């Protein structure tokens, strides 16, 4: 019994040469990933600024309630204007 089989050169499967073309699919994935990261980062910065502004407004209101409980809105407006402008 023979365990080996003779294979002729014509019977060998042809192997395709590896493609050397530019990987456009990988490039598109990188571009989409970068854009998604940029959008997510921008949104996080905007959200952090709005949360910080909200906490600052709460601090101003609390301080005005302690100092001038009868004219809280006037005090808040004055402090906001003194800090650099109306944000209402």
N, C-alpha and C positions, 0 to 999 in steps of 0.2 A: 504494500500500500504506500502510495506516495502522498505526502502531506503538502507538497509544494505544487503550485500550478504555474506554468509558464505563461506570461502575459506578453503579448506582442506590443510593440511600440504604438501601433495604430489603435489598440484597445484602451490606452490610458486616457482618462478624462482630461479635457483641456481646462487648465486653471486660468482664470482671468487675471490679468495683471492688475495690481492695486491701482485704484484711481488716484491720480495726483491732482485732480481738479480742486479748485478752491471750495472749502466746505461752507456753502451758503446757508445751509440749515443751521449749523452751529453758530454762524454769525448772526442770523436772525434771532436765535434764542438768546444770545448775549445782549443784543440791542433791546429786545423786549424786557429782559431782566433788568437792565440798567434803567430803562424808562419806568418800570414798575417801582424800582427802588427809589428813584428820584421823586415820583409822585407820592409814594408812601412817606418818605422823609419830609417832603414839603408839607404834607398834611399834618404830620406829627409836630412840626415846628409851629404851624398855625394853631393847632389845638393847644399846645403848651403855652403859647402867648395868650390865648383867650382864657385859659384856666388861671394864669398868673394875673391877668387883668381883673378877673372875677374876684380872686382873693384880695387884691389890692383895694377894690371897691368895697368889699365887706369890711376890711380893716378901716378904711376911711369912714364908712357909715358908723361902725362901732365907736370909733374915737369921737365922732361928732355927737353921737347919742350921749356919750359920757360927759362931754364938755358943754354942749349946747342942746339939751333935749327939746327945747321949744322950737328951734329953727334948724332942724337936721338937714333939710334939703338945701337951704341957703349955705350952710356950712360945707356940705358936700360939693356944691357947685363952686364955692370959693376955693376949696382945696384942689379940685380938679383943674381949675383955671390956673392956679399958682404952680401946679406941677407941669404945665405945658400944654394945656388946651382941653377943650371940651370933647369928651369921647362918648357922649350920649347919643 
